[in-house]
Amino acid sequence: MAEGGCGESQKPATVFDFLSKIVRLLQDEEALQPRRNDQVVQFQHPRELQELLPLALNKDPLPDDDIVEACRQVIKYSVKTNHPYFFNQLYGGVDMYGLAGTWISESLNTNQYTFEVGPAFTLVEHAVLTHTLNMFGLANGDGIFCPGGSISNMYGIVLARYKKVPDIKTKGLSSAPPLVAFTSDDGHYSMLKAAHWLGLGTDNMIKVKSDNEGRMIPSELVACIQKALKAGKQPFFVNATAGTTVLGAFDPFEALADICTEYHLWLHVDACWGGSLMLSKKFSSVLKGISRADSISWNPHKMLGAPLQCSAFLVREKGLLHHSNAAAAHYLFQQDKFYDISYDTGDKSVQCGRKVDALKLWLMWKARGDSGLEKVVDNAMECARYFCDRIRNRPGFRLVIPEFQCTNTCFWYIPPRLRNQEETPEWWEKVNSVAPKIKERLVLAGCLMIGYTPLSHKGIKNFFRMVVTCQPPATVEDMDYVIEKIEEYAIDIV
Amino acid sequence: MAEGGCGESQKPATVFDFLSKIVRLLQDEEALQPRRNDQVVQFQHPRELQELLPLALNKDPLPDDDIVEACRQVIKYSVKTNHPYFFNQLYGGVDMYGLAGTWISESLNTNQYTFEVGPAFTLVEHAVLTHTLNMFGLANGDGIFCPGGSISNMYGIVLARYKKVPDIKTKGLSSAPPLVAFTSDDGHYSMLKAAHWLGLGTDNMIKVKSDNEGRMIPSELVACIQKALKAGKQPFFVNATAGTTVLGAFDPFEALADICTEYHLWLHVDACWGGSLMLSKKFSSVLKGISRADSISWNPHKMLGAPLQCSAFLVREKGLLHHSNAAAAHYLFQQDKFYDISYDTGDKSVQCGRKVDALKLWLMWKARGDSGLEKVVDNAMECARYFCDRIRNRPGFRLVIPEFQCTNTCFWYIPPRLRNQEETPEWWEKVNSVAPKIKERLVLAGCLMIGYTPLSHKGIKNFFRMVVTCQPPATVEDMDYVIEKIEEYAIDIV
């Protein structure tokens, strides 16, 4: 890692010294543990930020001091997702132990594909997958860490397809009957992207109607299946969701599993967001029936605070991952190695090189234990419930879903001048512009980040989606702060 | 990031203190910059290693000291890929600036999907992609960072398919004519996995014969295209390779581009391995014609030493990435944001959450400049050429490809007792077992790691593949060391 040249001598301690400077910089810039009175973001519009950052790449090298200064500018203008007032996405701050895990795996810079180059990481991945499979009730299953939930969900579809029509692996879809899959209209858009990439076509990813709370309606699924069958198509896959992206809804897994059994369909559960509730005795009941799934995606990088990316794909049937995805490359998966090659897991993957994503979760789990992870999940849920309860009857606030479902709380804020008026389409158009305007003000002030969105397929106009995650652990005072800030910044909005 | 609980107070400096311990541990364990007299690996067989590592996850938390000790064990038994004597894969050690980039981006834990949450990273990705596109001669193109070369290559196939038959996005492949793609028989196996996942079927990824050096034979490609056309199939995509995985061959891009023009086929170049030669005036001539490609995959995490994962996908036609892949999720890509939403690049991606992979390359490039990166590439090439020249006429060594092609050198070692014999099939069977045996001894001794493989489709038995990368910079003495060690550990092998 030294400057080097053929024969040039190494300078010991250079790497350590430089990295130590970077760690000190992260600390000095309050990037490791921002305080409540720091800004969540120092917002600059794209064109202005382009001027502020030293973006250009040049012919000649720069001295280390300039590099440290460039890092300082990047840190300064980055969003502090680990700030206590960042509630903008389905992820937030990082767990300290998880972060340590990434620093180690990045330093050791290796690959999950063979035991040969990743002996410790291979066993760590196996240990954390085994513990996870047990937790979800798939004790005899298999799994793999993936670069994010969208690709984890694609694994589910590919395995389901391979199971239904194995020949598609070699012959392709053009010789197969038209396959159709199902997801709810509140399910994640990755299902559409997957249908495109995997060659099914987005028209063949049927969107099943969900109820007002965002849960797939089982009778609607049956109707969609029967309609597809009548049209000569071949249903093969149902995606259920544990914690929908916007409303935080949990599909009725037992009912959906019954339907999948009846029609011989693969049941995948996209638990990328809500799967972390499995860690909580108090809140896991919404996941009842998930253990009947054929496959599950879970992103510890979301609610739980593992550093991005940390996404586990789990499958009930052992061996299927390998059978479906293997290409048996000789140069990597030699059959005449001197160790037990059943530990070479890379051929289960659609990737060749695969980042080490297991270590961070393993360290978090070791350091906190089941009980510690349960505690941070419970805290996120309790804070979100407190928030939900506090705004339920508060003037100007209106919940999109009256009941508490998950740590995402969806609500409109109706500014004083729009209250007590007839709710005409024109009135809703005005409400529609409220959240974007408040959001703009909050970001420019740098005091709070929460998201907003419409739900167009439900005919619902822009509302706030406030998301509590496990890291940094929220407090009830933080919840009160959000209410205060929204009221403060909305005071003069029409 | 504190221990937390609803309302529990934070402990300032905790995160910094803990991470500082981890950095010190990495230094103490010689993991940041291993010395030549350290072991590359302290090998343990899987079952023994299972006993040595504290793998279990438990109900209760562990104290921080135990976590640090667990990290020490993981580091101890991990392969030191940044050791000067690790020549085992198409990646090796990490560039110190790149490593700093990952520590920063992991700490700031955010996502590339919107300018909103990744303002600085969005601009950094744009800057490094622009510089890269210019370097490859695709100045008006577009690009995206991907989780590895296999997925980068899939992007190429998906865009080519969308360009040829846009309706496949909505209708799927079952209504389309049978599409076929082409790659060489020495091309990377990710093409087969892609054909499976994307629904083409592996039978429709036609393997075109390559010459003895591993280069696709243009007349064979034409023959394959014509055969497919006669069979009523629709050719749409050719994958050329810049630096094949095993032999390090460069396909004849000009000739392949001419064929693709004639038959209206998309030309993708898998330059994951060899693309780094573009940085070198001395060695880039092998890439002549690559600027005629419709798309290119390049992995700076391979030869160049960017930390895993760092894989760029580049495409000539601007706008196509977005048109092909967009799903327009309202909750993320709101059209009524207060800033210029053309900077929200996430809908170009098949992923939703996307890791920040650009910062590490940007920092490396800023710190070293074009000239510094050229220097490390030239050094790797010069060392590999020196190695190749030294073994060309050395007793017992035999090059698989007589001419120097890239930093992968493929060779057999014939132990003394097998020399000067008739090269019968039985003799080759004996030679076939030499590389695995020497490899075992080298790994058990922990003094050197190099790979081996057969090339079965060429009827070639096990040989060594020795790979030089840019980090840590190799020396001629390191090359001599490899020869010495092989001879030393092979002395009594039959």
Interface residues (C-beta under 8 A of the other chain):
Chain A: M1 A2 E3 G4 G5 C6 G7 E8 Q10 P12 A13 T14 V15 F16 F18 L19 S20 I22 V23 L26 Q27 A31 L32 Q33 R35 V41 F43 Q44 H45 P46 R47 L49 Q50 L53 P54 L55 A56 L57 N58 K59 D60 P61 L62 D64 D66 I67 A70 C71 Q73 V74 I75 Y77 S78 V79 K80 T81 N82 N88 Q89 Y91 G93 V94 D95 M96 Y97 L99 A100 T102 W103 I104 E106 S107 L108 N109 T110 N111 F115 E116 V117 G118 P119 A120 F121 T122 L123 V124 H126 A127 V128 H131 P147 G148 G149 S150 I151 M154 V158 I168 K169 T170 K171 G172 L173 S174 S175 A176 P177 P178 L179 H188 Y189 S190 L192 K193 A195 H196 W197 L198 G199 L200 G201 T202 D203 N204 T245 V246 N299 H301 G305 P307 L308 Q309 S324 N325 A327 A329 H330 Y331 L332 Q334 D336 K337 F338 Y339 D340 Y343 V350 Q351 C352 G353 R354 K355 V356 L359 W362 L363 W365 K366 A367 R368 G369 D370 S371 G372 K375 V376 N379 E382 C383 Y386 S433 P436 K439 E440 V443 G451 Y452 T453 P454 L455 S456 N462 R465 Q471 P472 P473 A474 T475 V476 E477
Chain B: M1 A2 E3 G4 G5 C6 G7 E8 Q10 P12 A13 T14 V15 F16 F18 L19 S20 I22 V23 L26 Q27 A31 L32 Q33 R35 V41 F43 Q44 H45 P46 R47 L49 Q50 L53 P54 L55 A56 L57 N58 K59 D60 P61 L62 D64 D66 I67 A70 C71 Q73 V74 I75 Y77 S78 V79 K80 T81 N82 N88 Q89 Y91 G93 V94 D95 M96 Y97 L99 A100 T102 W103 I104 E106 S107 L108 N109 T110 N111 F115 E116 V117 G118 P119 A120 F121 T122 L123 V124 H126 A127 V128 H131 P147 G148 G149 S150 I151 M154 V158 I168 K169 T170 K171 G172 L173 S174 S175 A176 P177 P178 L179 H188 Y189 S190 L192 K193 A195 H196 W197 L198 G199 L200 G201 T202 D203 N204 T245 V246 N299 H301 P307 L308 Q309 S324 N325 A327 A329 H330 Y331 L332 Q334 D336 K337 F338 Y339 D340 Y343 V350 Q351 C352 G353 R354 K355 V356 L359 W362 L363 W365 K366 A367 R368 G369 D370 S371 G372 K375 V376 N379 E382 C383 Y386 S433 P436 K439 E440 V443 G451 Y452 T453 P454 L455 S456 N462 R465 Q471 P472 P473 A474 T475 V476 E477
